[in-house]
Amino acid sequence: MFHTLQMHIRFAPDLRPPGSATAERFDLFVDRVGDALWALEHADSAVADPDTGADPAERSLVVGMRISAATLQDAHEVLLAHVRHVVSIAERRGGATVGFRAERRPAVRDIGLVSA
């Protein structure tokens, strides 16, 4: 069964190095997250239709995907693990520091669409 989930993450600027937390750098970071999600979809058959949305000025990112899992709780756990993974990949591809860090644990939201 596929569960459609979204996660909203807000990032705070990390001021090391100074001036690194620009809207343009955040936009590049979001592009790297999207690239990692695309690769994840091709590597994991339990993931379908990953997508991102972002507001660079607010440093917020929304990640959504359909996840094949037996229960909604299992799907939540898969989403959390995959988002941690793709954010980590995006950070590493951005060099030693990307200028952003997550503000707090993000919330997962069930879109309410379940399909077989």
JOMO-V903524 format. One record per helix or strand of 2 or more residues. SS is the DSSP state (a for helix, b for strand). FROM is the first residue (numbers start at 1). LEN is the number of residues. If there is no record, write none. Layout:
# JOMO-V903524
((SS,FROM,LEN) (SS,FROM,LEN))
This chain:
# JOMO-V903524
((b,2,12) (a,23,21) (b,47,9) (b,60,9) (a,72,22) (b,100,3) (b,107,9))
